[in-house]
Amino acid sequence: MRREPSWRIPVGVLALIAALLAYGAVLSHFLGPLIAGWPVLLQVPVYLVLGVIWLPPLRRYMIWMETGRWG
């Protein structure tokens, strides 16, 4: 258990916010125009997958923020 504050948490949160903003910007720039003309029922699964795909790598990142180790 961590007893003292760590620099990794605020830096990690800021990096996560920046990465998610960049991810969203890239997707909206490149993918948005491609699927804008699709029916809504086809767009929903694409956006659901893209909205959830970044979650699995987040586990190791959160472990790093807490412990300083990647695993």
mmCIF file of the N, C-alpha and C atoms, coordinates in Angstrom:
data_MODEL
# 
_entry.id   MODEL 
# 
loop_
_atom_site.group_PDB 
_atom_site.id 
_atom_site.type_symbol 
_atom_site.label_atom_id 
_atom_site.label_alt_id 
_atom_site.label_comp_id 
_atom_site.label_asym_id 
_atom_site.label_entity_id 
_atom_site.label_seq_id 
_atom_site.pdbx_PDB_ins_code 
_atom_site.Cartn_x 
_atom_site.Cartn_y 
_atom_site.Cartn_z 
_atom_site.occupancy 
_atom_site.B_iso_or_equiv 
_atom_site.pdbx_formal_charge 
_atom_site.auth_seq_id 
_atom_site.auth_comp_id 
_atom_site.auth_asym_id 
_atom_site.auth_atom_id 
_atom_site.pdbx_PDB_model_num 
ATOM 1   N N  . MET A 1 1  ? 0.839   -1.184 0.000   1.00 0.00 ? 1  MET A N  1 
ATOM 2   C CA . MET A 1 1  ? 0.000   0.000  0.000   1.00 0.00 ? 1  MET A CA 1 
ATOM 3   C C  . MET A 1 1  ? 0.884   1.246  0.000   1.00 0.00 ? 1  MET A C  1 
ATOM 4   N N  . ARG A 1 2  ? 0.517   2.193  -0.845  1.00 0.00 ? 2  ARG A N  1 
ATOM 5   C CA . ARG A 1 2  ? 1.276   3.429  -0.987  1.00 0.00 ? 2  ARG A CA 1 
ATOM 6   C C  . ARG A 1 2  ? 1.033   4.332  0.219   1.00 0.00 ? 2  ARG A C  1 
ATOM 7   N N  . ARG A 1 3  ? 2.100   4.842  0.829   1.00 0.00 ? 3  ARG A N  1 
ATOM 8   C CA . ARG A 1 3  ? 1.986   5.683  2.017   1.00 0.00 ? 3  ARG A CA 1 
ATOM 9   C C  . ARG A 1 3  ? 2.163   7.170  1.695   1.00 0.00 ? 3  ARG A C  1 
ATOM 10  N N  . GLU A 1 4  ? 2.864   7.482  0.616   1.00 0.00 ? 4  GLU A N  1 
ATOM 11  C CA . GLU A 1 4  ? 3.141   8.868  0.279   1.00 0.00 ? 4  GLU A CA 1 
ATOM 12  C C  . GLU A 1 4  ? 2.685   9.165  -1.143  1.00 0.00 ? 4  GLU A C  1 
ATOM 13  N N  . PRO A 1 5  ? 2.406   10.422 -1.463  1.00 0.00 ? 5  PRO A N  1 
ATOM 14  C CA . PRO A 1 5  ? 1.954   10.766 -2.815  1.00 0.00 ? 5  PRO A CA 1 
ATOM 15  C C  . PRO A 1 5  ? 3.018   10.427 -3.861  1.00 0.00 ? 5  PRO A C  1 
ATOM 16  N N  . SER A 1 6  ? 2.568   10.098 -5.034  1.00 0.00 ? 6  SER A N  1 
ATOM 17  C CA . SER A 1 6  ? 3.474   9.753  -6.118  1.00 0.00 ? 6  SER A CA 1 
ATOM 18  C C  . SER A 1 6  ? 3.245   10.703 -7.286  1.00 0.00 ? 6  SER A C  1 
ATOM 19  N N  . TRP A 1 7  ? 4.294   11.059 -7.980  1.00 0.00 ? 7  TRP A N  1 
ATOM 20  C CA . TRP A 1 7  ? 4.196   11.923 -9.147  1.00 0.00 ? 7  TRP A CA 1 
ATOM 21  C C  . TRP A 1 7  ? 3.490   11.217 -10.293 1.00 0.00 ? 7  TRP A C  1 
ATOM 22  N N  . ARG A 1 8  ? 3.466   9.873  -10.254 1.00 0.00 ? 8  ARG A N  1 
ATOM 23  C CA . ARG A 1 8  ? 2.893   9.113  -11.369 1.00 0.00 ? 8  ARG A CA 1 
ATOM 24  C C  . ARG A 1 8  ? 1.396   9.329  -11.512 1.00 0.00 ? 8  ARG A C  1 
ATOM 25  N N  . ILE A 1 9  ? 0.690   9.574  -10.426 1.00 0.00 ? 9  ILE A N  1 
ATOM 26  C CA . ILE A 1 9  ? -0.767  9.697  -10.508 1.00 0.00 ? 9  ILE A CA 1 
ATOM 27  C C  . ILE A 1 9  ? -1.181  10.969 -11.252 1.00 0.00 ? 9  ILE A C  1 
ATOM 28  N N  . PRO A 1 10 ? -0.756  12.164 -10.853 1.00 0.00 ? 10 PRO A N  1 
ATOM 29  C CA . PRO A 1 10 ? -1.185  13.334 -11.630 1.00 0.00 ? 10 PRO A CA 1 
ATOM 30  C C  . PRO A 1 10 ? -0.647  13.329 -13.058 1.00 0.00 ? 10 PRO A C  1 
ATOM 31  N N  . VAL A 1 11 ? 0.600   12.881 -13.231 1.00 0.00 ? 11 VAL A N  1 
ATOM 32  C CA . VAL A 1 11 ? 1.161   12.808 -14.580 1.00 0.00 ? 11 VAL A CA 1 
ATOM 33  C C  . VAL A 1 11 ? 0.400   11.769 -15.404 1.00 0.00 ? 11 VAL A C  1 
ATOM 34  N N  . GLY A 1 12 ? 0.077   10.651 -14.789 1.00 0.00 ? 12 GLY A N  1 
ATOM 35  C CA . GLY A 1 12 ? -0.662  9.603  -15.485 1.00 0.00 ? 12 GLY A CA 1 
ATOM 36  C C  . GLY A 1 12 ? -2.059  10.039 -15.886 1.00 0.00 ? 12 GLY A C  1 
ATOM 37  N N  . VAL A 1 13 ? -2.746  10.759 -15.014 1.00 0.00 ? 13 VAL A N  1 
ATOM 38  C CA . VAL A 1 13 ? -4.089  11.242 -15.336 1.00 0.00 ? 13 VAL A CA 1 
ATOM 39  C C  . VAL A 1 13 ? -4.025  12.246 -16.480 1.00 0.00 ? 13 VAL A C  1 
ATOM 40  N N  . LEU A 1 14 ? -3.080  13.167 -16.431 1.00 0.00 ? 14 LEU A N  1 
ATOM 41  C CA . LEU A 1 14 ? -2.931  14.141 -17.514 1.00 0.00 ? 14 LEU A CA 1 
ATOM 42  C C  . LEU A 1 14 ? -2.572  13.457 -18.831 1.00 0.00 ? 14 LEU A C  1 
ATOM 43  N N  . ALA A 1 15 ? -1.692  12.466 -18.773 1.00 0.00 ? 15 ALA A N  1 
ATOM 44  C CA . ALA A 1 15 ? -1.327  11.731 -19.987 1.00 0.00 ? 15 ALA A CA 1 
ATOM 45  C C  . ALA A 1 15 ? -2.516  10.942 -20.528 1.00 0.00 ? 15 ALA A C  1 
ATOM 46  N N  . LEU A 1 16 ? -3.314  10.372 -19.638 1.00 0.00 ? 16 LEU A N  1 
ATOM 47  C CA . LEU A 1 16 ? -4.502  9.628  -20.069 1.00 0.00 ? 16 LEU A CA 1 
ATOM 48  C C  . LEU A 1 16 ? -5.505  10.553 -20.747 1.00 0.00 ? 16 LEU A C  1 
ATOM 49  N N  . ILE A 1 17 ? -5.740  11.719 -20.179 1.00 0.00 ? 17 ILE A N  1 
ATOM 50  C CA . ILE A 1 17 ? -6.657  12.682 -20.787 1.00 0.00 ? 17 ILE A CA 1 
ATOM 51  C C  . ILE A 1 17 ? -6.143  13.112 -22.159 1.00 0.00 ? 17 ILE A C  1 
ATOM 52  N N  . ALA A 1 18 ? -4.854  13.405 -22.250 1.00 0.00 ? 18 ALA A N  1 
ATOM 53  C CA . ALA A 1 18 ? -4.269  13.806 -23.535 1.00 0.00 ? 18 ALA A CA 1 
ATOM 54  C C  . ALA A 1 18 ? -4.374  12.683 -24.564 1.00 0.00 ? 18 ALA A C  1 
ATOM 55  N N  . ALA A 1 19 ? -4.109  11.455 -24.138 1.00 0.00 ? 19 ALA A N  1 
ATOM 56  C CA . ALA A 1 19 ? -4.180  10.320 -25.067 1.00 0.00 ? 19 ALA A CA 1 
ATOM 57  C C  . ALA A 1 19 ? -5.607  10.082 -25.545 1.00 0.00 ? 19 ALA A C  1 
ATOM 58  N N  . LEU A 1 20 ? -6.578  10.194 -24.651 1.00 0.00 ? 20 LEU A N  1 
ATOM 59  C CA . LEU A 1 20 ? -7.971  10.001 -25.054 1.00 0.00 ? 20 LEU A CA 1 
ATOM 60  C C  . LEU A 1 20 ? -8.449  11.113 -25.969 1.00 0.00 ? 20 LEU A C  1 
ATOM 61  N N  . LEU A 1 21 ? -8.023  12.345 -25.724 1.00 0.00 ? 21 LEU A N  1 
ATOM 62  C CA . LEU A 1 21 ? -8.369  13.445 -26.625 1.00 0.00 ? 21 LEU A CA 1 
ATOM 63  C C  . LEU A 1 21 ? -7.754  13.229 -28.011 1.00 0.00 ? 21 LEU A C  1 
ATOM 64  N N  . ALA A 1 22 ? -6.501  12.786 -28.047 1.00 0.00 ? 22 ALA A N  1 
ATOM 65  C CA . ALA A 1 22 ? -5.845  12.511 -29.327 1.00 0.00 ? 22 ALA A CA 1 
ATOM 66  C C  . ALA A 1 22 ? -6.532  11.350 -30.051 1.00 0.00 ? 22 ALA A C  1 
ATOM 67  N N  . TYR A 1 23 ? -6.871  10.306 -29.312 1.00 0.00 ? 23 TYR A N  1 
ATOM 68  C CA . TYR A 1 23 ? -7.573  9.146  -29.878 1.00 0.00 ? 23 TYR A CA 1 
ATOM 69  C C  . TYR A 1 23 ? -8.902  9.580  -30.488 1.00 0.00 ? 23 TYR A C  1 
ATOM 70  N N  . GLY A 1 24 ? -9.658  10.363 -29.755 1.00 0.00 ? 24 GLY A N  1 
ATOM 71  C CA . GLY A 1 24 ? -10.941 10.846 -30.252 1.00 0.00 ? 24 GLY A CA 1 
ATOM 72  C C  . GLY A 1 24 ? -10.789 11.750 -31.459 1.00 0.00 ? 24 GLY A C  1 
ATOM 73  N N  . ALA A 1 25 ? -9.784  12.626 -31.434 1.00 0.00 ? 25 ALA A N  1 
ATOM 74  C CA . ALA A 1 25 ? -9.555  13.530 -32.561 1.00 0.00 ? 25 ALA A CA 1 
ATOM 75  C C  . ALA A 1 25 ? -9.167  12.768 -33.818 1.00 0.00 ? 25 ALA A C  1 
ATOM 76  N N  . VAL A 1 26 ? -8.284  11.794 -33.671 1.00 0.00 ? 26 VAL A N  1 
ATOM 77  C CA . VAL A 1 26 ? -7.856  11.001 -34.829 1.00 0.00 ? 26 VAL A CA 1 
ATOM 78  C C  . VAL A 1 26 ? -9.028  10.206 -35.395 1.00 0.00 ? 26 VAL A C  1 
ATOM 79  N N  . LEU A 1 27 ? -9.789  9.571  -34.507 1.00 0.00 ? 27 LEU A N  1 
ATOM 80  C CA . LEU A 1 27 ? -10.938 8.797  -34.982 1.00 0.00 ? 27 LEU A CA 1 
ATOM 81  C C  . LEU A 1 27 ? -11.977 9.677  -35.656 1.00 0.00 ? 27 LEU A C  1 
ATOM 82  N N  . SER A 1 28 ? -12.277 10.814 -35.058 1.00 0.00 ? 28 SER A N  1 
ATOM 83  C CA . SER A 1 28 ? -13.300 11.670 -35.652 1.00 0.00 ? 28 SER A CA 1 
ATOM 84  C C  . SER A 1 28 ? -12.827 12.276 -36.969 1.00 0.00 ? 28 SER A C  1 
ATOM 85  N N  . HIS A 1 29 ? -11.534 12.526 -37.084 1.00 0.00 ? 29 HIS A N  1 
ATOM 86  C CA . HIS A 1 29 ? -11.004 13.100 -38.320 1.00 0.00 ? 29 HIS A CA 1 
ATOM 87  C C  . HIS A 1 29 ? -11.001 12.087 -39.462 1.00 0.00 ? 29 HIS A C  1 
ATOM 88  N N  . PHE A 1 30 ? -10.537 10.876 -39.183 1.00 0.00 ? 30 PHE A N  1 
ATOM 89  C CA . PHE A 1 30 ? -10.398 9.885  -40.245 1.00 0.00 ? 30 PHE A CA 1 
ATOM 90  C C  . PHE A 1 30 ? -11.619 8.991  -40.422 1.00 0.00 ? 30 PHE A C  1 
ATOM 91  N N  . LEU A 1 31 ? -12.209 8.560  -39.319 1.00 0.00 ? 31 LEU A N  1 
ATOM 92  C CA . LEU A 1 31 ? -13.296 7.592  -39.401 1.00 0.00 ? 31 LEU A CA 1 
ATOM 93  C C  . LEU A 1 31 ? -14.663 8.246  -39.539 1.00 0.00 ? 31 LEU A C  1 
ATOM 94  N N  . GLY A 1 32 ? -14.837 9.412  -38.932 1.00 0.00 ? 32 GLY A N  1 
ATOM 95  C CA . GLY A 1 32 ? -16.126 10.103 -38.980 1.00 0.00 ? 32 GLY A CA 1 
ATOM 96  C C  . GLY A 1 32 ? -16.669 10.292 -40.382 1.00 0.00 ? 32 GLY A C  1 
ATOM 97  N N  . PRO A 1 33 ? -15.874 10.881 -41.282 1.00 0.00 ? 33 PRO A N  1 
ATOM 98  C CA . PRO A 1 33 ? -16.383 11.071 -42.641 1.00 0.00 ? 33 PRO A CA 1 
ATOM 99  C C  . PRO A 1 33 ? -16.660 9.757  -43.381 1.00 0.00 ? 33 PRO A C  1 
ATOM 100 N N  . LEU A 1 34 ? -15.930 8.707  -43.041 1.00 0.00 ? 34 LEU A N  1 
ATOM 101 C CA . LEU A 1 34 ? -16.132 7.424  -43.719 1.00 0.00 ? 34 LEU A CA 1 
ATOM 102 C C  . LEU A 1 34 ? -17.477 6.790  -43.383 1.00 0.00 ? 34 LEU A C  1 
ATOM 103 N N  . ILE A 1 35 ? -17.878 6.880  -42.126 1.00 0.00 ? 35 ILE A N  1 
ATOM 104 C CA . ILE A 1 35 ? -19.105 6.189  -41.727 1.00 0.00 ? 35 ILE A CA 1 
ATOM 105 C C  . ILE A 1 35 ? -20.283 7.138  -41.509 1.00 0.00 ? 35 ILE A C  1 
ATOM 106 N N  . ALA A 1 36 ? -20.107 8.421  -41.815 1.00 0.00 ? 36 ALA A N  1 
ATOM 107 C CA . ALA A 1 36 ? -21.187 9.389  -41.603 1.00 0.00 ? 36 ALA A CA 1 
ATOM 108 C C  . ALA A 1 36 ? -22.422 9.067  -42.437 1.00 0.00 ? 36 ALA A C  1 
ATOM 109 N N  . GLY A 1 37 ? -22.232 8.485  -43.589 1.00 0.00 ? 37 GLY A N  1 
ATOM 110 C CA . GLY A 1 37 ? -23.365 8.181  -44.461 1.00 0.00 ? 37 GLY A CA 1 
ATOM 111 C C  . GLY A 1 37 ? -24.012 6.836  -44.192 1.00 0.00 ? 37 GLY A C  1 
ATOM 112 N N  . TRP A 1 38 ? -23.435 6.067  -43.293 1.00 0.00 ? 38 TRP A N  1 
ATOM 113 C CA . TRP A 1 38 ? -23.992 4.754  -42.966 1.00 0.00 ? 38 TRP A CA 1 
ATOM 114 C C  . TRP A 1 38 ? -25.285 4.915  -42.176 1.00 0.00 ? 38 TRP A C  1 
ATOM 115 N N  . PRO A 1 39 ? -26.143 3.913  -42.233 1.00 0.00 ? 39 PRO A N  1 
ATOM 116 C CA . PRO A 1 39 ? -27.324 3.926  -41.357 1.00 0.00 ? 39 PRO A CA 1 
ATOM 117 C C  . PRO A 1 39 ? -26.894 3.880  -39.884 1.00 0.00 ? 39 PRO A C  1 
ATOM 118 N N  . VAL A 1 40 ? -27.697 4.461  -39.048 1.00 0.00 ? 40 VAL A N  1 
ATOM 119 C CA . VAL A 1 40 ? -27.369 4.557  -37.620 1.00 0.00 ? 40 VAL A CA 1 
ATOM 120 C C  . VAL A 1 40 ? -27.142 3.187  -37.002 1.00 0.00 ? 40 VAL A C  1 
ATOM 121 N N  . LEU A 1 41 ? -27.914 2.196  -37.408 1.00 0.00 ? 41 LEU A N  1 
ATOM 122 C CA . LEU A 1 41 ? -27.757 0.855  -36.830 1.00 0.00 ? 41 LEU A CA 1 
ATOM 123 C C  . LEU A 1 41 ? -26.429 0.205  -37.199 1.00 0.00 ? 41 LEU A C  1 
ATOM 124 N N  . LEU A 1 42 ? -25.773 0.678  -38.227 1.00 0.00 ? 42 LEU A N  1 
ATOM 125 C CA . LEU A 1 42 ? -24.426 0.189  -38.540 1.00 0.00 ? 42 LEU A CA 1 
ATOM 126 C C  . LEU A 1 42 ? -23.350 1.032  -37.849 1.00 0.00 ? 42 LEU A C  1 
ATOM 127 N N  . GLN A 1 43 ? -23.647 2.290  -37.610 1.00 0.00 ? 43 GLN A N  1 
ATOM 128 C CA . GLN A 1 43 ? -22.684 3.166  -36.933 1.00 0.00 ? 43 GLN A CA 1 
ATOM 129 C C  . GLN A 1 43 ? -22.544 2.823  -35.450 1.00 0.00 ? 43 GLN A C  1 
ATOM 130 N N  . VAL A 1 44 ? -23.637 2.440  -34.819 1.00 0.00 ? 44 VAL A N  1 
ATOM 131 C CA . VAL A 1 44 ? -23.636 2.178  -33.372 1.00 0.00 ? 44 VAL A CA 1 
ATOM 132 C C  . VAL A 1 44 ? -22.611 1.112  -32.980 1.00 0.00 ? 44 VAL A C  1 
ATOM 133 N N  . PRO A 1 45 ? -22.584 -0.065 -33.646 1.00 0.00 ? 45 PRO A N  1 
ATOM 134 C CA . PRO A 1 45 ? -21.570 -1.055 -33.228 1.00 0.00 ? 45 PRO A CA 1 
ATOM 135 C C  . PRO A 1 45 ? -20.135 -0.565 -33.433 1.00 0.00 ? 45 PRO A C  1 
ATOM 136 N N  . VAL A 1 46 ? -19.908 0.194  -34.495 1.00 0.00 ? 46 VAL A N  1 
ATOM 137 C CA . VAL A 1 46 ? -18.557 0.707  -34.734 1.00 0.00 ? 46 VAL A CA 1 
ATOM 138 C C  . VAL A 1 46 ? -18.142 1.633  -33.593 1.00 0.00 ? 46 VAL A C  1 
ATOM 139 N N  . TYR A 1 47 ? -19.004 2.568  -33.237 1.00 0.00 ? 47 TYR A N  1 
ATOM 140 C CA . TYR A 1 47 ? -18.673 3.495  -32.157 1.00 0.00 ? 47 TYR A CA 1 
ATOM 141 C C  . TYR A 1 47 ? -18.601 2.795  -30.804 1.00 0.00 ? 47 TYR A C  1 
ATOM 142 N N  . LEU A 1 48 ? -19.406 1.768  -30.594 1.00 0.00 ? 48 LEU A N  1 
ATOM 143 C CA . LEU A 1 48 ? -19.322 1.008  -29.338 1.00 0.00 ? 48 LEU A CA 1 
ATOM 144 C C  . LEU A 1 48 ? -17.976 0.303  -29.213 1.00 0.00 ? 48 LEU A C  1 
ATOM 145 N N  . VAL A 1 49 ? -17.549 -0.347 -30.293 1.00 0.00 ? 49 VAL A N  1 
ATOM 146 C CA . VAL A 1 49 ? -16.259 -1.046 -30.270 1.00 0.00 ? 49 VAL A CA 1 
ATOM 147 C C  . VAL A 1 49 ? -15.128 -0.044 -30.060 1.00 0.00 ? 49 VAL A C  1 
ATOM 148 N N  . LEU A 1 50 ? -15.157 1.065  -30.797 1.00 0.00 ? 50 LEU A N  1 
ATOM 149 C CA . LEU A 1 50 ? -14.094 2.065  -30.664 1.00 0.00 ? 50 LEU A CA 1 
ATOM 150 C C  . LEU A 1 50 ? -14.126 2.758  -29.307 1.00 0.00 ? 50 LEU A C  1 
ATOM 151 N N  . GLY A 1 51 ? -15.292 2.817  -28.691 1.00 0.00 ? 51 GLY A N  1 
ATOM 152 C CA . GLY A 1 51 ? -15.394 3.426  -27.377 1.00 0.00 ? 51 GLY A CA 1 
ATOM 153 C C  . GLY A 1 51 ? -14.937 2.530  -26.251 1.00 0.00 ? 51 GLY A C  1 
ATOM 154 N N  . VAL A 1 52 ? -14.869 1.220  -26.511 1.00 0.00 ? 52 VAL A N  1 
ATOM 155 C CA . VAL A 1 52 ? -14.494 0.260  -25.466 1.00 0.00 ? 52 VAL A CA 1 
ATOM 156 C C  . VAL A 1 52 ? -13.086 -0.297 -25.684 1.00 0.00 ? 52 VAL A C  1 
ATOM 157 N N  . ILE A 1 53 ? -12.565 -0.190 -26.888 1.00 0.00 ? 53 ILE A N  1 
ATOM 158 C CA . ILE A 1 53 ? -11.295 -0.841 -27.237 1.00 0.00 ? 53 ILE A CA 1 
ATOM 159 C C  . ILE A 1 53 ? -10.104 -0.296 -26.441 1.00 0.00 ? 53 ILE A C  1 
ATOM 160 N N  . TRP A 1 54 ? -10.202 0.924  -25.939 1.00 0.00 ? 54 TRP A N  1 
ATOM 161 C CA . TRP A 1 54 ? -9.085  1.495  -25.192 1.00 0.00 ? 54 TRP A CA 1 
ATOM 162 C C  . TRP A 1 54 ? -9.063  1.047  -23.734 1.00 0.00 ? 54 TRP A C  1 
ATOM 163 N N  . LEU A 1 55 ? -10.095 0.364  -23.277 1.00 0.00 ? 55 LEU A N  1 
ATOM 164 C CA . LEU A 1 55 ? -10.165 -0.039 -21.868 1.00 0.00 ? 55 LEU A CA 1 
ATOM 165 C C  . LEU A 1 55 ? -9.186  -1.151 -21.461 1.00 0.00 ? 55 LEU A C  1 
ATOM 166 N N  . PRO A 1 56 ? -9.003  -2.231 -22.237 1.00 0.00 ? 56 PRO A N  1 
ATOM 167 C CA . PRO A 1 56 ? -8.073  -3.284 -21.785 1.00 0.00 ? 56 PRO A CA 1 
ATOM 168 C C  . PRO A 1 56 ? -6.650  -2.805 -21.499 1.00 0.00 ? 56 PRO A C  1 
ATOM 169 N N  . PRO A 1 57 ? -6.042  -1.956 -22.328 1.00 0.00 ? 57 PRO A N  1 
ATOM 170 C CA . PRO A 1 57 ? -4.694  -1.483 -21.978 1.00 0.00 ? 57 PRO A CA 1 
ATOM 171 C C  . PRO A 1 57 ? -4.676  -0.585 -20.738 1.00 0.00 ? 57 PRO A C  1 
ATOM 172 N N  . LEU A 1 58 ? -5.820  -0.053 -20.370 1.00 0.00 ? 58 LEU A N  1 
ATOM 173 C CA . LEU A 1 58 ? -5.900  0.850  -19.229 1.00 0.00 ? 58 LEU A CA 1 
ATOM 174 C C  . LEU A 1 58 ? -5.543  0.147  -17.921 1.00 0.00 ? 58 LEU A C  1 
ATOM 175 N N  . ARG A 1 59 ? -5.803  -1.141 -17.815 1.00 0.00 ? 59 ARG A N  1 
ATOM 176 C CA . ARG A 1 59 ? -5.512  -1.884 -16.573 1.00 0.00 ? 59 ARG A CA 1 
ATOM 177 C C  . ARG A 1 59 ? -4.025  -1.812 -16.225 1.00 0.00 ? 59 ARG A C  1 
ATOM 178 N N  . ARG A 1 60 ? -3.178  -2.116 -17.200 1.00 0.00 ? 60 ARG A N  1 
ATOM 179 C CA . ARG A 1 60 ? -1.734  -2.082 -16.939 1.00 0.00 ? 60 ARG A CA 1 
ATOM 180 C C  . ARG A 1 60 ? -1.260  -0.663 -16.654 1.00 0.00 ? 60 ARG A C  1 
ATOM 181 N N  . TYR A 1 61 ? -1.875  0.297  -17.314 1.00 0.00 ? 61 TYR A N  1 
ATOM 182 C CA . TYR A 1 61 ? -1.524  1.701  -17.089 1.00 0.00 ? 61 TYR A CA 1 
ATOM 183 C C  . TYR A 1 61 ? -1.872  2.128  -15.664 1.00 0.00 ? 61 TYR A C  1 
ATOM 184 N N  . MET A 1 62 ? -3.029  1.702  -15.189 1.00 0.00 ? 62 MET A N  1 
ATOM 185 C CA . MET A 1 62 ? -3.440  2.029  -13.820 1.00 0.00 ? 62 MET A CA 1 
ATOM 186 C C  . MET A 1 62 ? -2.516  1.354  -12.807 1.00 0.00 ? 62 MET A C  1 
ATOM 187 N N  . ILE A 1 63 ? -2.093  0.126  -13.092 1.00 0.00 ? 63 ILE A N  1 
ATOM 188 C CA . ILE A 1 63 ? -1.134  -0.560 -12.214 1.00 0.00 ? 63 ILE A CA 1 
ATOM 189 C C  . ILE A 1 63 ? 0.165   0.236  -12.159 1.00 0.00 ? 63 ILE A C  1 
ATOM 190 N N  . TRP A 1 64 ? 0.625   0.731  -13.316 1.00 0.00 ? 64 TRP A N  1 
ATOM 191 C CA . TRP A 1 64 ? 1.842   1.542  -13.329 1.00 0.00 ? 64 TRP A CA 1 
ATOM 192 C C  . TRP A 1 64 ? 1.661   2.800  -12.488 1.00 0.00 ? 64 TRP A C  1 
ATOM 193 N N  . MET A 1 65 ? 0.510   3.453  -12.619 1.00 0.00 ? 65 MET A N  1 
ATOM 194 C CA . MET A 1 65 ? 0.284   4.683  -11.848 1.00 0.00 ? 65 MET A CA 1 
ATOM 195 C C  . MET A 1 65 ? 0.351   4.424  -10.349 1.00 0.00 ? 65 MET A C  1 
ATOM 196 N N  . GLU A 1 66 ? -0.125  3.279  -9.907  1.00 0.00 ? 66 GLU A N  1 
ATOM 197 C CA . GLU A 1 66 ? -0.131  2.969  -8.473  1.00 0.00 ? 66 GLU A CA 1 
ATOM 198 C C  . GLU A 1 66 ? 1.197   2.418  -7.968  1.00 0.00 ? 66 GLU A C  1 
ATOM 199 N N  . THR A 1 67 ? 1.832   1.551  -8.751  1.00 0.00 ? 67 THR A N  1 
ATOM 200 C CA . THR A 1 67 ? 3.014   0.827  -8.245  1.00 0.00 ? 67 THR A CA 1 
ATOM 201 C C  . THR A 1 67 ? 4.329   1.198  -8.893  1.00 0.00 ? 67 THR A C  1 
ATOM 202 N N  . GLY A 1 68 ? 4.281   1.745  -10.103 1.00 0.00 ? 68 GLY A N  1 
ATOM 203 C CA . GLY A 1 68 ? 5.510   2.015  -10.830 1.00 0.00 ? 68 GLY A CA 1 
ATOM 204 C C  . GLY A 1 68 ? 5.974   0.844  -11.660 1.00 0.00 ? 68 GLY A C  1 
ATOM 205 N N  . ARG A 1 69 ? 5.226   -0.252 -11.625 1.00 0.00 ? 69 ARG A N  1 
ATOM 206 C CA . ARG A 1 69 ? 5.534   -1.438 -12.437 1.00 0.00 ? 69 ARG A CA 1 
ATOM 207 C C  . ARG A 1 69 ? 4.426   -1.622 -13.478 1.00 0.00 ? 69 ARG A C  1 
ATOM 208 N N  . TRP A 1 70 ? 4.729   -2.252 -14.604 1.00 0.00 ? 70 TRP A N  1 
ATOM 209 C CA . TRP A 1 70 ? 3.758   -2.421 -15.680 1.00 0.00 ? 70 TRP A CA 1 
ATOM 210 C C  . TRP A 1 70 ? 2.955   -3.711 -15.559 1.00 0.00 ? 70 TRP A C  1 
ATOM 211 N N  . GLY A 1 71 ? 3.190   -4.507 -14.562 1.00 0.00 ? 71 GLY A N  1 
ATOM 212 C CA . GLY A 1 71 ? 2.466   -5.767 -14.494 1.00 0.00 ? 71 GLY A CA 1 
ATOM 213 C C  . GLY A 1 71 ? 2.030   -6.127 -13.111 1.00 0.00 ? 71 GLY A C  1 
# 
